[in-house]
Amino acid sequence: MTSDRYEAILHWSKANDAYIATVPELPGCAADGATRREALAAVEIVIAEWLETAKELGRPIPEPRGRLMFA
């Protein structure tokens, strides 16, 4: 399974002074960055780590569902 199939939601956090990327389908999966690109690049790494850890622990991995939210 590839990490680029999960939806990432990107927003600016004034409190953190950073962009935050969250992945709703993977509980606790989030990353931040000073720029949008940095946040998205960081969350790709975190998604891969989330999936690897779930596999190692024998936990279920949700199938990517595609677009989940609408603006």
All heavy atoms as TSV, in Angstrom:
chain	resi	resn	atom	element	x	y	z
A	1	MET	N	N	0.854	-1.178	0.000
A	1	MET	CA	C	0.000	0.000	0.000
A	1	MET	C	C	0.897	1.238	0.000
A	1	MET	O	O	1.856	1.309	0.736
A	1	MET	CB	C	-0.885	-0.017	1.233
A	1	MET	CG	C	-1.874	1.108	1.263
A	1	MET	SD	S	-3.090	0.945	2.579
A	1	MET	CE	C	-3.773	-0.642	2.252
A	2	THR	N	N	0.561	2.219	-0.815
A	2	THR	CA	C	1.381	3.418	-0.894
A	2	THR	C	C	0.772	4.549	-0.075
A	2	THR	O	O	-0.449	4.677	0.034
A	2	THR	CB	C	1.553	3.881	-2.349
A	2	THR	OG1	O	0.275	4.209	-2.880
A	2	THR	CG2	C	2.192	2.798	-3.199
A	3	SER	N	N	1.622	5.358	0.489
A	3	SER	CA	C	1.170	6.427	1.378
A	3	SER	C	C	0.498	7.577	0.640
A	3	SER	O	O	-0.222	8.355	1.245
A	3	SER	CB	C	2.346	6.954	2.187
A	3	SER	OG	O	3.331	7.502	1.337
A	4	ASP	N	N	0.716	7.677	-0.670
A	4	ASP	CA	C	0.168	8.820	-1.402
A	4	ASP	C	C	-1.316	8.664	-1.746
A	4	ASP	O	O	-1.890	9.519	-2.396
A	4	ASP	CB	C	0.973	9.092	-2.665
A	4	ASP	CG	C	0.935	7.958	-3.660
A	4	ASP	OD1	O	0.494	6.855	-3.307
A	4	ASP	OD2	O	1.361	8.182	-4.803
A	5	ARG	N	N	-1.956	7.612	-1.296
A	5	ARG	CA	C	-3.376	7.395	-1.593
A	5	ARG	C	C	-4.294	7.916	-0.497
A	5	ARG	O	O	-5.503	7.909	-0.654
A	5	ARG	CB	C	-3.638	5.911	-1.790
A	5	ARG	CG	C	-2.696	5.319	-2.796
A	5	ARG	CD	C	-3.367	4.867	-3.969
A	5	ARG	NE	N	-2.356	4.469	-4.935
A	5	ARG	CZ	C	-2.638	3.773	-5.969
A	5	ARG	NH1	N	-3.860	3.400	-6.184
A	5	ARG	NH2	N	-1.706	3.455	-6.817
A	6	TYR	N	N	-3.731	8.339	0.618
A	6	TYR	CA	C	-4.538	8.850	1.723
A	6	TYR	C	C	-4.719	10.353	1.597
A	6	TYR	O	O	-3.799	11.072	1.214
A	6	TYR	CB	C	-3.879	8.528	3.063
A	6	TYR	CG	C	-3.942	7.061	3.399
A	6	TYR	CD1	C	-2.877	6.223	3.106
A	6	TYR	CD2	C	-5.078	6.516	3.982
A	6	TYR	CE1	C	-2.936	4.870	3.395
A	6	TYR	CE2	C	-5.140	5.162	4.266
A	6	TYR	CZ	C	-4.075	4.347	3.968
A	6	TYR	OH	O	-4.141	3.007	4.252
A	7	GLU	N	N	-5.902	10.809	1.960
A	7	GLU	CA	C	-6.171	12.241	1.923
A	7	GLU	C	C	-5.452	12.940	3.067
A	7	GLU	O	O	-5.499	12.479	4.214
A	7	GLU	CB	C	-7.676	12.490	2.058
A	7	GLU	CG	C	-8.016	13.977	2.042
A	7	GLU	CD	C	-9.503	14.218	2.155
A	7	GLU	OE1	O	-10.105	13.799	3.140
A	7	GLU	OE2	O	-10.053	14.835	1.227
A	8	ALA	N	N	-4.767	14.021	2.754
A	8	ALA	CA	C	-4.131	14.867	3.760
A	8	ALA	C	C	-4.831	16.223	3.734
A	8	ALA	O	O	-5.067	16.781	2.663
A	8	ALA	CB	C	-2.649	15.040	3.470
A	9	ILE	N	N	-5.164	16.709	4.907
A	9	ILE	CA	C	-5.805	18.014	5.028
A	9	ILE	C	C	-4.766	18.988	5.567
A	9	ILE	O	O	-4.121	18.727	6.579
A	9	ILE	CB	C	-7.023	17.938	5.954
A	9	ILE	CG1	C	-8.038	16.950	5.367
A	9	ILE	CG2	C	-7.635	19.323	6.152
A	9	ILE	CD1	C	-9.176	16.621	6.283
A	10	LEU	N	N	-4.624	20.104	4.895
A	10	LEU	CA	C	-3.590	21.080	5.210
A	10	LEU	C	C	-4.236	22.371	5.700
A	10	LEU	O	O	-5.183	22.868	5.083
A	10	LEU	CB	C	-2.766	21.337	3.950
A	10	LEU	CG	C	-1.560	22.233	4.053
A	10	LEU	CD1	C	-0.496	21.585	4.921
A	10	LEU	CD2	C	-1.010	22.495	2.669
A	11	HIS	N	N	-3.743	22.892	6.810
A	11	HIS	CA	C	-4.244	24.185	7.289
A	11	HIS	C	C	-3.133	24.931	8.018
A	11	HIS	O	O	-2.150	24.345	8.454
A	11	HIS	CB	C	-5.460	23.999	8.205
A	11	HIS	CG	C	-5.130	23.418	9.542
A	11	HIS	ND1	N	-4.994	22.072	9.760
A	11	HIS	CD2	C	-4.896	24.005	10.730
A	11	HIS	CE1	C	-4.700	21.846	11.024
A	11	HIS	NE2	N	-4.623	23.010	11.639
A	12	TRP	N	N	-3.304	26.237	8.128
A	12	TRP	CA	C	-2.361	27.082	8.855
A	12	TRP	C	C	-2.769	27.119	10.318
A	12	TRP	O	O	-3.945	27.287	10.650
A	12	TRP	CB	C	-2.346	28.502	8.298
A	12	TRP	CG	C	-1.523	29.427	9.143
A	12	TRP	CD1	C	-1.976	30.379	9.998
A	12	TRP	CD2	C	-0.093	29.461	9.225
A	12	TRP	NE1	N	-0.919	31.011	10.603
A	12	TRP	CE2	C	0.251	30.464	10.146
A	12	TRP	CE3	C	0.913	28.733	8.606
A	12	TRP	CZ2	C	1.568	30.764	10.469
A	12	TRP	CZ3	C	2.220	29.036	8.926
A	12	TRP	CH2	C	2.541	30.045	9.843
A	13	SER	N	N	-1.809	26.953	11.208
A	13	SER	CA	C	-2.056	27.040	12.637
A	13	SER	C	C	-1.333	28.254	13.192
A	13	SER	O	O	-0.096	28.268	13.256
A	13	SER	CB	C	-1.559	25.780	13.354
A	13	SER	OG	O	-1.604	25.957	14.754
A	14	LYS	N	N	-2.100	29.246	13.572
A	14	LYS	CA	C	-1.506	30.441	14.162
A	14	LYS	C	C	-0.833	30.088	15.490
A	14	LYS	O	O	0.243	30.594	15.805
A	14	LYS	CB	C	-2.581	31.510	14.371
A	14	LYS	CG	C	-2.045	32.827	14.837
A	14	LYS	CD	C	-3.147	33.871	14.922
A	14	LYS	CE	C	-2.576	35.197	15.375
A	14	LYS	NZ	N	-3.613	36.235	15.428
A	15	ALA	N	N	-1.480	29.202	16.268
A	15	ALA	CA	C	-0.935	28.813	17.572
A	15	ALA	C	C	0.435	28.153	17.437
A	15	ALA	O	O	1.299	28.338	18.299
A	15	ALA	CB	C	-1.904	27.875	18.280
A	16	ASN	N	N	0.623	27.374	16.387
A	16	ASN	CA	C	1.892	26.674	16.174
A	16	ASN	C	C	2.827	27.410	15.222
A	16	ASN	O	O	3.958	26.980	15.018
A	16	ASN	CB	C	1.636	25.271	15.631
A	16	ASN	CG	C	0.913	24.406	16.620
A	16	ASN	OD1	O	1.323	24.298	17.775
A	16	ASN	ND2	N	-0.174	23.791	16.200
A	17	ASP	N	N	2.304	28.467	14.597
A	17	ASP	CA	C	3.058	29.227	13.605
A	17	ASP	C	C	3.626	28.300	12.536
A	17	ASP	O	O	4.805	28.350	12.180
A	17	ASP	CB	C	4.180	30.034	14.277
A	17	ASP	CG	C	4.787	31.074	13.336
A	17	ASP	OD1	O	4.047	31.604	12.480
A	17	ASP	OD2	O	5.995	31.350	13.459
A	18	ALA	N	N	2.754	27.398	12.053
A	18	ALA	CA	C	3.185	26.405	11.060
A	18	ALA	C	C	1.974	25.883	10.304
A	18	ALA	O	O	0.836	26.024	10.751
A	18	ALA	CB	C	3.881	25.243	11.757
A	19	TYR	N	N	2.247	25.274	9.163
A	19	TYR	CA	C	1.215	24.548	8.433
A	19	TYR	C	C	1.110	23.159	9.051
A	19	TYR	O	O	2.124	22.540	9.381
A	19	TYR	CB	C	1.559	24.431	6.944
A	19	TYR	CG	C	1.388	25.733	6.211
A	19	TYR	CD1	C	2.463	26.593	6.033
A	19	TYR	CD2	C	0.146	26.107	5.713
A	19	TYR	CE1	C	2.307	27.801	5.369
A	19	TYR	CE2	C	-0.019	27.310	5.045
A	19	TYR	CZ	C	1.063	28.146	4.880
A	19	TYR	OH	O	0.906	29.336	4.226
A	20	ILE	N	N	-0.109	22.673	9.199
A	20	ILE	CA	C	-0.357	21.358	9.773
A	20	ILE	C	C	-1.032	20.504	8.700
A	20	ILE	O	O	-1.995	20.934	8.071
A	20	ILE	CB	C	-1.293	21.439	10.998
A	20	ILE	CG1	C	-0.781	22.459	12.010
A	20	ILE	CG2	C	-1.493	20.059	11.613
A	20	ILE	CD1	C	0.498	22.109	12.690
A	21	ALA	N	N	-0.523	19.299	8.518
A	21	ALA	CA	C	-1.131	18.333	7.604
A	21	ALA	C	C	-1.606	17.156	8.445
A	21	ALA	O	O	-0.817	16.569	9.193
A	21	ALA	CB	C	-0.127	17.864	6.555
A	22	THR	N	N	-2.900	16.835	8.353
A	22	THR	CA	C	-3.455	15.705	9.088
A	22	THR	C	C	-4.033	14.695	8.102
A	22	THR	O	O	-4.448	15.052	6.998
A	22	THR	CB	C	-4.563	16.148	10.064
A	22	THR	OG1	O	-5.578	16.830	9.331
A	22	THR	CG2	C	-4.014	17.073	11.134
A	23	VAL	N	N	-4.069	13.442	8.520
A	23	VAL	CA	C	-4.587	12.358	7.689
A	23	VAL	C	C	-5.746	11.720	8.457
A	23	VAL	O	O	-5.526	10.924	9.367
A	23	VAL	CB	C	-3.488	11.322	7.379
A	23	VAL	CG1	C	-4.026	10.226	6.462
A	23	VAL	CG2	C	-2.286	12.007	6.748
A	24	PRO	N	N	-6.991	12.099	8.132
A	24	PRO	CA	C	-8.145	11.656	8.911
A	24	PRO	C	C	-8.314	10.141	9.001
A	24	PRO	O	O	-8.794	9.637	10.011
A	24	PRO	CB	C	-9.340	12.275	8.184
A	24	PRO	CG	C	-8.792	13.360	7.347
A	24	PRO	CD	C	-7.370	12.994	7.041
A	25	GLU	N	N	-7.897	9.417	7.993
A	25	GLU	CA	C	-8.096	7.962	7.979
A	25	GLU	C	C	-7.113	7.212	8.869
A	25	GLU	O	O	-7.336	6.042	9.185
A	25	GLU	CB	C	-7.980	7.433	6.546
A	25	GLU	CG	C	-9.101	7.936	5.667
A	25	GLU	CD	C	-8.851	7.592	4.222
A	25	GLU	OE1	O	-8.095	8.336	3.565
A	25	GLU	OE2	O	-9.398	6.579	3.766
A	26	LEU	N	N	-6.040	7.878	9.282
A	26	LEU	CA	C	-5.014	7.242	10.101
A	26	LEU	C	C	-4.933	7.993	11.431
A	26	LEU	O	O	-4.295	9.051	11.508
A	26	LEU	CB	C	-3.662	7.253	9.379
A	26	LEU	CG	C	-3.641	6.662	7.972
A	26	LEU	CD1	C	-2.256	6.816	7.347
A	26	LEU	CD2	C	-4.082	5.211	7.981
A	27	PRO	N	N	-5.569	7.484	12.467
A	27	PRO	CA	C	-5.631	8.194	13.749
A	27	PRO	C	C	-4.252	8.620	14.267
A	27	PRO	O	O	-3.306	7.831	14.286
A	27	PRO	CB	C	-6.260	7.164	14.693
A	27	PRO	CG	C	-7.033	6.253	13.800
A	27	PRO	CD	C	-6.234	6.190	12.522
A	28	GLY	N	N	-4.156	9.895	14.621
A	28	GLY	CA	C	-2.918	10.432	15.165
A	28	GLY	C	C	-1.871	10.777	14.134
A	28	GLY	O	O	-0.777	11.228	14.483
A	29	CYS	N	N	-2.179	10.607	12.874
A	29	CYS	CA	C	-1.207	10.842	11.809
A	29	CYS	C	C	-1.266	12.312	11.387
A	29	CYS	O	O	-2.236	12.763	10.785
A	29	CYS	CB	C	-1.513	9.927	10.618
A	29	CYS	SG	S	-0.256	9.982	9.333
A	30	ALA	N	N	-0.203	13.040	11.722
A	30	ALA	CA	C	-0.126	14.464	11.398
A	30	ALA	C	C	1.327	14.901	11.378
A	30	ALA	O	O	2.196	14.241	11.953
A	30	ALA	CB	C	-0.908	15.285	12.412
A	31	ALA	N	N	1.585	16.005	10.703
A	31	ALA	CA	C	2.927	16.583	10.653
A	31	ALA	C	C	2.792	18.078	10.421
A	31	ALA	O	O	1.731	18.566	10.020
A	31	ALA	CB	C	3.748	15.939	9.541
A	32	ASP	N	N	3.878	18.782	10.652
A	32	ASP	CA	C	3.841	20.231	10.420
A	32	ASP	C	C	5.062	20.660	9.625
A	32	ASP	O	O	5.977	19.876	9.396
A	32	ASP	CB	C	3.755	20.994	11.737
A	32	ASP	CG	C	5.003	20.843	12.599
A	32	ASP	OD1	O	5.932	20.112	12.212
A	32	ASP	OD2	O	5.044	21.468	13.669
A	33	GLY	N	N	5.023	21.913	9.193
A	33	GLY	CA	C	6.134	22.468	8.444
A	33	GLY	C	C	6.002	23.973	8.333
A	33	GLY	O	O	4.901	24.518	8.479
A	34	ALA	N	N	7.099	24.635	8.086
A	34	ALA	CA	C	7.104	26.089	7.944
A	34	ALA	C	C	6.391	26.531	6.665
A	34	ALA	O	O	5.870	27.645	6.593
A	34	ALA	CB	C	8.532	26.614	7.963
A	35	THR	N	N	6.367	25.652	5.663
A	35	THR	CA	C	5.670	25.947	4.412
A	35	THR	C	C	4.694	24.806	4.121
A	35	THR	O	O	4.783	23.731	4.722
A	35	THR	CB	C	6.656	26.057	3.228
A	35	THR	OG1	O	7.247	24.771	2.996
A	35	THR	CG2	C	7.742	27.100	3.492
A	36	ARG	N	N	3.814	25.050	3.163
A	36	ARG	CA	C	2.869	23.994	2.774
A	36	ARG	C	C	3.624	22.766	2.262
A	36	ARG	O	O	3.298	21.635	2.602
A	36	ARG	CB	C	1.923	24.525	1.693
A	36	ARG	CG	C	1.038	25.657	2.183
A	36	ARG	CD	C	0.350	26.398	1.036
A	36	ARG	NE	N	-0.607	25.568	0.337
A	36	ARG	CZ	C	-1.913	25.545	0.569
A	36	ARG	NH1	N	-2.421	26.332	1.488
A	36	ARG	NH2	N	-2.710	24.768	-0.122
A	37	ARG	N	N	4.627	22.994	1.451
A	37	ARG	CA	C	5.416	21.886	0.906
A	37	ARG	C	C	6.108	21.083	1.995
A	37	ARG	O	O	6.156	19.861	1.939
A	37	ARG	CB	C	6.463	22.405	-0.080
A	37	ARG	CG	C	5.895	22.679	-1.421
A	37	ARG	CD	C	7.001	23.063	-2.359
A	37	ARG	NE	N	6.395	23.680	-3.523
A	37	ARG	CZ	C	6.862	23.580	-4.728
A	37	ARG	NH1	N	7.958	22.917	-4.954
A	37	ARG	NH2	N	6.249	24.153	-5.725
A	38	GLU	N	N	6.664	21.782	2.968
A	38	GLU	CA	C	7.344	21.091	4.060
A	38	GLU	C	C	6.361	20.240	4.858
A	38	GLU	O	O	6.679	19.107	5.232
A	38	GLU	CB	C	8.036	22.086	4.984
A	38	GLU	CG	C	9.287	22.692	4.394
A	38	GLU	CD	C	9.938	23.695	5.326
A	38	GLU	OE1	O	9.582	23.760	6.528
A	38	GLU	OE2	O	10.813	24.434	4.851
A	39	ALA	N	N	5.186	20.772	5.123
A	39	ALA	CA	C	4.178	20.015	5.877
A	39	ALA	C	C	3.731	18.783	5.100
A	39	ALA	O	O	3.605	17.695	5.669
A	39	ALA	CB	C	2.986	20.905	6.208
A	40	LEU	N	N	3.504	18.928	3.801
A	40	LEU	CA	C	3.087	17.786	2.987
A	40	LEU	C	C	4.195	16.744	2.860
A	40	LEU	O	O	3.937	15.544	2.921
A	40	LEU	CB	C	2.611	18.258	1.609
A	40	LEU	CG	C	1.279	19.003	1.623
A	40	LEU	CD1	C	0.980	19.590	0.246
A	40	LEU	CD2	C	0.156	18.091	2.068
A	41	ALA	N	N	5.430	17.196	2.714
A	41	ALA	CA	C	6.558	16.254	2.632
A	41	ALA	C	C	6.704	15.504	3.957
A	41	ALA	O	O	6.924	14.289	3.971
A	41	ALA	CB	C	7.845	16.996	2.287
A	42	ALA	N	N	6.555	16.216	5.059
A	42	ALA	CA	C	6.689	15.587	6.377
A	42	ALA	C	C	5.568	14.589	6.624
A	42	ALA	O	O	5.801	13.505	7.171
A	42	ALA	CB	C	6.699	16.657	7.470
A	43	VAL	N	N	4.346	14.911	6.196
A	43	VAL	CA	C	3.240	13.989	6.452
A	43	VAL	C	C	3.370	12.729	5.595
A	43	VAL	O	O	2.942	11.659	6.011
A	43	VAL	CB	C	1.862	14.668	6.304
A	43	VAL	CG1	C	1.371	14.722	4.861
A	43	VAL	CG2	C	0.826	13.982	7.186
A	44	GLU	N	N	3.987	12.814	4.437
A	44	GLU	CA	C	4.230	11.609	3.636
A	44	GLU	C	C	5.135	10.639	4.393
A	44	GLU	O	O	4.904	9.427	4.376
A	44	GLU	CB	C	4.850	11.964	2.284
A	44	GLU	CG	C	3.885	12.608	1.320
A	44	GLU	CD	C	2.764	11.680	0.885
A	44	GLU	OE1	O	3.001	10.460	0.732
A	44	GLU	OE2	O	1.651	12.179	0.701
A	45	ILE	N	N	6.132	11.169	5.064
A	45	ILE	CA	C	7.028	10.337	5.867
A	45	ILE	C	C	6.264	9.718	7.036
A	45	ILE	O	O	6.392	8.524	7.323
A	45	ILE	CB	C	8.232	11.164	6.360
A	45	ILE	CG1	C	9.098	11.579	5.175
A	45	ILE	CG2	C	9.045	10.390	7.404
A	45	ILE	CD1	C	10.119	12.646	5.488
A	46	VAL	N	N	5.450	10.529	7.696
A	46	VAL	CA	C	4.693	10.049	8.855
A	46	VAL	C	C	3.668	8.990	8.437
A	46	VAL	O	O	3.462	8.006	9.154
A	46	VAL	CB	C	4.026	11.232	9.596
A	46	VAL	CG1	C	3.127	10.746	10.705
A	46	VAL	CG2	C	5.089	12.168	10.153
A	47	ILE	N	N	3.045	9.159	7.274
A	47	ILE	CA	C	2.100	8.143	6.786
A	47	ILE	C	C	2.826	6.814	6.600
A	47	ILE	O	O	2.354	5.761	7.041
A	47	ILE	CB	C	1.438	8.578	5.457
A	47	ILE	CG1	C	0.484	9.743	5.678
A	47	ILE	CG2	C	0.691	7.401	4.818
A	47	ILE	CD1	C	0.002	10.403	4.397
A	48	ALA	N	N	3.983	6.845	5.953
A	48	ALA	CA	C	4.756	5.622	5.724
A	48	ALA	C	C	5.131	4.968	7.052
A	48	ALA	O	O	5.033	3.739	7.202
A	48	ALA	CB	C	6.001	5.924	4.895
A	49	GLU	N	N	5.526	5.777	8.020
A	49	GLU	CA	C	5.883	5.242	9.339
A	49	GLU	C	C	4.652	4.674	10.047
A	49	GLU	O	O	4.734	3.636	10.706
A	49	GLU	CB	C	6.536	6.324	10.186
A	49	GLU	CG	C	7.921	6.707	9.679
A	49	GLU	CD	C	8.511	7.905	10.378
A	49	GLU	OE1	O	7.793	8.604	11.146
A	49	GLU	OE2	O	9.700	8.179	10.149
A	50	TRP	N	N	3.517	5.343	9.916
A	50	TRP	CA	C	2.271	4.865	10.528
A	50	TRP	C	C	1.917	3.491	9.968
A	50	TRP	O	O	1.603	2.562	10.719
A	50	TRP	CB	C	1.154	5.862	10.253
A	50	TRP	CG	C	-0.088	5.699	11.064
A	50	TRP	CD1	C	-0.467	6.463	12.125
A	50	TRP	CD2	C	-1.145	4.736	10.884
A	50	TRP	NE1	N	-1.680	6.027	12.619
A	50	TRP	CE2	C	-2.111	4.958	11.870
A	50	TRP	CE3	C	-1.357	3.691	9.989
A	50	TRP	CZ2	C	-3.271	4.191	11.985
A	50	TRP	CZ3	C	-2.500	2.919	10.110
A	50	TRP	CH2	C	-3.449	3.175	11.093
A	51	LEU	N	N	1.978	3.366	8.645
A	51	LEU	CA	C	1.646	2.096	7.993
A	51	LEU	C	C	2.623	0.992	8.389
A	51	LEU	O	O	2.216	-0.143	8.668
A	51	LEU	CB	C	1.632	2.276	6.468
A	51	LEU	CG	C	0.569	3.225	5.921
A	51	LEU	CD1	C	0.797	3.471	4.436
A	51	LEU	CD2	C	-0.825	2.694	6.185
A	52	GLU	N	N	3.901	1.307	8.435
A	52	GLU	CA	C	4.914	0.323	8.814
A	52	GLU	C	C	4.692	-0.163	10.249
A	52	GLU	O	O	4.759	-1.363	10.526
A	52	GLU	CB	C	6.303	0.947	8.677
A	52	GLU	CG	C	7.427	-0.002	9.016
A	52	GLU	CD	C	8.790	0.648	8.857
A	52	GLU	OE1	O	8.954	1.487	7.953
A	52	GLU	OE2	O	9.681	0.301	9.646
A	53	THR	N	N	4.417	0.758	11.151
A	53	THR	CA	C	4.182	0.400	12.550
A	53	THR	C	C	2.933	-0.463	12.696
A	53	THR	O	O	2.941	-1.463	13.428
A	53	THR	CB	C	4.068	1.665	13.418
A	53	THR	OG1	O	5.294	2.411	13.307
A	53	THR	CG2	C	3.808	1.328	14.878
A	54	ALA	N	N	1.868	-0.089	11.996
A	54	ALA	CA	C	0.635	-0.881	12.059
A	54	ALA	C	C	0.884	-2.306	11.565
A	54	ALA	O	O	0.414	-3.271	12.179
A	54	ALA	CB	C	-0.467	-0.211	11.245
A	55	LYS	N	N	1.647	-2.456	10.491
A	55	LYS	CA	C	1.974	-3.788	9.970
A	55	LYS	C	C	2.771	-4.589	10.997
A	55	LYS	O	O	2.481	-5.760	11.243
A	55	LYS	CB	C	2.776	-3.672	8.672
A	55	LYS	CG	C	1.967	-3.283	7.470
A	55	LYS	CD	C	2.857	-3.173	6.252
A	55	LYS	CE	C	2.147	-2.468	5.128
A	55	LYS	NZ	N	3.026	-2.186	3.988
A	56	GLU	N	N	3.772	-3.955	11.582
A	56	GLU	CA	C	4.622	-4.638	12.564
A	56	GLU	C	C	3.820	-5.107	13.775
A	56	GLU	O	O	4.112	-6.155	14.350
A	56	GLU	CB	C	5.753	-3.717	13.017
A	56	GLU	CG	C	6.820	-3.493	11.974
A	56	GLU	CD	C	7.855	-2.466	12.392
A	56	GLU	OE1	O	7.775	-1.924	13.523
A	56	GLU	OE2	O	8.750	-2.186	11.576
A	57	LEU	N	N	2.823	-4.313	14.176
A	57	LEU	CA	C	2.018	-4.639	15.354
A	57	LEU	C	C	0.802	-5.491	15.018
A	57	LEU	O	O	0.036	-5.861	15.913
A	57	LEU	CB	C	1.577	-3.348	16.054
A	57	LEU	CG	C	2.705	-2.473	16.605
A	57	LEU	CD1	C	2.153	-1.170	17.162
A	57	LEU	CD2	C	3.502	-3.219	17.667
A	58	GLY	N	N	0.607	-5.784	13.745
A	58	GLY	CA	C	-0.531	-6.588	13.322
A	58	GLY	C	C	-1.867	-5.868	13.438
A	58	GLY	O	O	-2.910	-6.504	13.557
A	59	ARG	N	N	-1.830	-4.554	13.380
A	59	ARG	CA	C	-3.063	-3.765	13.474
A	59	ARG	C	C	-3.672	-3.574	12.089
A	59	ARG	O	O	-2.960	-3.557	11.081
A	59	ARG	CB	C	-2.771	-2.415	14.113
A	59	ARG	CG	C	-2.337	-2.556	15.553
A	59	ARG	CD	C	-2.210	-1.251	16.237
A	59	ARG	NE	N	-1.848	-1.471	17.626
A	59	ARG	CZ	C	-1.347	-0.545	18.405
A	59	ARG	NH1	N	-1.136	0.670	17.950
A	59	ARG	NH2	N	-1.047	-0.825	19.648
A	60	PRO	N	N	-4.989	-3.406	12.041
A	60	PRO	CA	C	-5.631	-3.206	10.733
A	60	PRO	C	C	-5.211	-1.880	10.096
A	60	PRO	O	O	-5.017	-0.882	10.796
A	60	PRO	CB	C	-7.127	-3.210	11.060
A	60	PRO	CG	C	-7.225	-2.938	12.515
A	60	PRO	CD	C	-5.936	-3.398	13.137
A	61	ILE	N	N	-5.097	-1.913	8.793
A	61	ILE	CA	C	-4.747	-0.709	8.033
A	61	ILE	C	C	-5.944	-0.362	7.162
A	61	ILE	O	O	-6.352	-1.155	6.313
A	61	ILE	CB	C	-3.497	-0.946	7.165
A	61	ILE	CG1	C	-2.303	-1.251	8.081
A	61	ILE	CG2	C	-3.231	0.266	6.276
A	61	ILE	CD1	C	-1.054	-1.645	7.341
A	62	PRO	N	N	-6.514	0.823	7.369
A	62	PRO	CA	C	-7.675	1.198	6.570
A	62	PRO	C	C	-7.332	1.390	5.098
A	62	PRO	O	O	-6.259	1.882	4.764
A	62	PRO	CB	C	-8.138	2.520	7.187
A	62	PRO	CG	C	-7.118	2.932	8.156
A	62	PRO	CD	C	-6.127	1.835	8.324
A	63	GLU	N	N	-8.243	0.981	4.236
A	63	GLU	CA	C	-8.100	1.245	2.809
A	63	GLU	C	C	-8.307	2.737	2.568
A	63	GLU	O	O	-9.217	3.334	3.147
A	63	GLU	CB	C	-9.153	0.473	2.019
A	63	GLU	CG	C	-8.846	-0.991	1.862
A	63	GLU	CD	C	-7.640	-1.243	0.983
A	63	GLU	OE1	O	-7.457	-0.543	-0.027
A	63	GLU	OE2	O	-6.866	-2.154	1.323
A	64	PRO	N	N	-7.493	3.358	1.715
A	64	PRO	CA	C	-7.724	4.767	1.386
A	64	PRO	C	C	-9.097	4.913	0.724
A	64	PRO	O	O	-9.451	4.135	-0.149
A	64	PRO	CB	C	-6.615	5.102	0.397
A	64	PRO	CG	C	-5.587	4.032	0.576
A	64	PRO	CD	C	-6.321	2.824	1.046
A	65	ARG	N	N	-9.869	5.885	1.165
A	65	ARG	CA	C	-11.208	6.088	0.621
A	65	ARG	C	C	-11.291	7.229	-0.378
A	65	ARG	O	O	-12.355	7.505	-0.901
A	65	ARG	CB	C	-12.196	6.340	1.765
A	65	ARG	CG	C	-12.357	5.099	2.647
A	65	ARG	CD	C	-13.344	5.331	3.730
A	65	ARG	NE	N	-12.724	6.225	4.731
A	65	ARG	CZ	C	-13.388	6.780	5.724
A	65	ARG	NH1	N	-14.661	6.573	5.883
A	65	ARG	NH2	N	-12.751	7.542	6.577
A	66	GLY	N	N	-10.202	7.907	-0.611
A	66	GLY	CA	C	-10.255	9.032	-1.544
A	66	GLY	C	C	-10.737	10.289	-0.856
A	66	GLY	O	O	-10.549	10.454	0.339
A	67	ARG	N	N	-11.350	11.133	-1.595
A	67	ARG	CA	C	-11.766	12.422	-1.063
A	67	ARG	C	C	-12.823	12.248	0.017
A	67	ARG	O	O	-13.883	11.687	-0.204
A	67	ARG	CB	C	-12.316	13.296	-2.198
A	67	ARG	CG	C	-12.544	14.699	-1.776
A	67	ARG	CD	C	-12.868	15.556	-2.965
A	67	ARG	NE	N	-12.984	16.935	-2.555
A	67	ARG	CZ	C	-13.362	17.891	-3.349
A	67	ARG	NH1	N	-13.647	17.627	-4.601
A	67	ARG	NH2	N	-13.455	19.122	-2.916
A	68	LEU	N	N	-12.511	12.778	1.199
A	68	LEU	CA	C	-13.407	12.646	2.341
A	68	LEU	C	C	-14.129	13.940	2.679
A	68	LEU	O	O	-15.228	13.912	3.200
A	68	LEU	CB	C	-12.607	12.200	3.578
A	68	LEU	CG	C	-11.864	10.878	3.443
A	68	LEU	CD1	C	-11.015	10.638	4.689
A	68	LEU	CD2	C	-12.831	9.746	3.240
A	69	MET	N	N	-13.479	15.071	2.431
A	69	MET	CA	C	-14.057	16.351	2.840
A	69	MET	C	C	-14.236	17.267	1.634
A	69	MET	O	O	-13.510	17.169	0.655
A	69	MET	CB	C	-13.159	17.034	3.869
A	69	MET	CG	C	-13.006	16.194	5.139
A	69	MET	SD	S	-12.051	17.028	6.386
A	69	MET	CE	C	-13.208	18.281	6.898
A	70	PHE	N	N	-15.167	18.170	1.775
A	70	PHE	CA	C	-15.419	19.138	0.719
A	70	PHE	C	C	-15.367	20.536	1.323
A	70	PHE	O	O	-15.878	20.743	2.427
A	70	PHE	CB	C	-16.793	18.907	0.083
A	70	PHE	CG	C	-16.880	17.577	-0.608
A	70	PHE	CD1	C	-17.285	16.439	0.083
A	70	PHE	CD2	C	-16.537	17.450	-1.932
A	70	PHE	CE1	C	-17.356	15.213	-0.542
A	70	PHE	CE2	C	-16.594	16.223	-2.574
A	70	PHE	CZ	C	-17.003	15.113	-1.875
A	71	ALA	N	N	-14.764	21.451	0.619
A	71	ALA	CA	C	-14.657	22.831	1.109
A	71	ALA	C	C	-15.914	23.593	0.759
A	71	ALA	O	O	-16.642	23.295	-0.120
A	71	ALA	CB	C	-13.454	23.500	0.484
